[in-house]
Every structure is written in C-alpha cells, then in structure tokens.
Amino acid sequence: MPIRDAASLVSIGTLLAFVIVSIGVLVLRVREPNLPRVFRTPAVFVVAPLGAFSAAYLMKSLPLVTWERLLIWFVIGMVVYFGYGMRNSKLAVKN
C-alpha cells in the first residue's frame, strides 16, 4: 500500500474516532449528568458539536477509496469486537 493511501486511512480513522468521542461526551453529559468527571470541558454543548462537525468536515475531503477502506475495516472491527465480547463478557449469562 502506498504511504499516501496508508496516511489517508490513518487520518480518516483518527477523525472518525474523534467524531465518536465528541458525540459520546454529549450523550454521557445528557444521560448521566451527575457522573463524576475528572476532566472537564468548557462549554461542552458548544465545543463537542463543533469538534464533531469539524472532524466530519475534514473527513469529507478524503477520497472515496479511503471511505471504502474505512467501511471495510470498521465492519471487521465490529465483528471482532462483538464476537469477542459476547464470548468473554463478565456480564454475559454463563450456563
């Protein structure tokens, strides 16, 4: 794989992670408002959406082939994640 393609794939993966974390911060802030937080974000309802939007905007500029590779790797990752988690979860009911 050429270094340019690898760099694009790393970039889109990092940006996707940032979008997911930014949205996750908002979801936790709304669902669990009293959860103790070690790290604080000023104006979280402004900063988190702007962070997610800016990362998504940067992702938009990447080539289609990078998006296709992201989708393939994301699906593989989810299959591994849930496949492993269902068999090894400490919360799963063991028979």
Steps between C-alpha positions, in 0.01 A plus 500: 500500500645839409581728793246759380219242518614382841513859624148566373373188674666602827358850467143387439520250786625763742240751388222242534618421852490871583144530366390199706664632817354849454151358459557259788592788730168666422302179546660434839448860606127470430444141619724513808510864611616413855782267398829606661732648237874525545543704182275794425418666169404866497171565317464130420176553305690733264847343494395136443266564204754735342770236544284228345396729214855614423636143499212385275569794269864395470393140433284622212809609307658154496473286185223243446744208512595605853133495602462153350801372694371663818167324460668163445729538802217636714282195423791263571568682826136483612480127422816434705389733781152354542610143426764515772277695738210257479723208590716667764275757667487485879141624473390216270287226648711185531324163476 
